[in-house]
Amino acid sequence: MLLPMENITLVGLGTIGLSFASVHLRTSNTSIVTIFDPRPDLATILDPLLAVHGRERIRLASTLAEACDGRTHLVQESGPENAEWKTALWPEVEALVGERCHLWSSTSGIPASIQAAGMKDPGRLLVVHPFNPPAIMPLIEIAPGPDTPEVAVEVARDFWERVGYRPVVIEEETTGFVANRLAFALFREACALVRKGVVSVRDVDTIVENSVGLRWGVRGPFRSYHDGGGEGEKGGLGAFLEKVGGTVRSLWAEGGGDVEAGWEELVIWQTEEAYGDIAQESLDERDRITRRVLEAIRGERELIEVENAEKRRAEAEAEELSRREGEL
């Protein structure tokens, strides 16, 4: 059962923390968000949130003890990406809050087991990793430590599903979790291709935006390649790998080498279990969604161009008016 998450404390208000403040305030009309961050411009950067949600729902704490107490339901940390800092923080928080308070870190890659090393009950801490910017991107990676009880994981999953996100539980601690490992693998290859002179930075972005970025935004890599194998029992991911498996392995050999033995059977089995045989109806659905996404992107870009042209025209008119007034 989902416990109340009305008294929320955010530790650290950089880009991620500020975005999560917006999420917590937007998704509940009754939550009180307490913020602790020693940055001197804290009040200034909070002005937009204060204007929307009011000062009654946002509290600024000058100390950690003021931010965390027995009434706090959730402490979410988005502080410096520094293991020593996080490891020192959590025992302090643990001593201040009640036993039922949930403790989440929004780290980009430091596992819960490292952060919780100094805690009396390290199982209380789990990672809740967003994809930036969290106020827009729906993914939340929930990465528990080895001692985290299943109920804590379920509470986190239920919470993020309730507020409209797509939480995924990472079953084993791994550096960078999953989204960043996938993204950084692609980024490494992009950097290598630019370094070799194969392609420019701008052209890499064009390629990704108009191919895998668009495709994987509609369907992930396994389902996309499952589609690419064709319809029926003899199609799917297995058929796709039969056709292009040699090319895949040649490319992998240039990078980090092949995946551990047994990968092919495992991913084919899991993909078929998840998606079944490919049917034309499914391909039509994919194409329909892809076209709508393309239309939305083109439409927004055209609208932005019009707005920017109008802005430049207004600025030019104001400049000309100012020049004429100066001549009088």
Helices and strands as residue ranges (DSSP letters): E 7-11, H 15-26, E 32-36, H 42-45, H 47-53, E 58-61, H 64-67, E 74-77, H 83-96, E 102-105, H 112-115, G 122-124, E 125-130, E 139-144, H 150-162, E 166-169, H 179-195, H 201-209, H 212-218, H 221-228, H 236-254, H 263-275, H 280-327
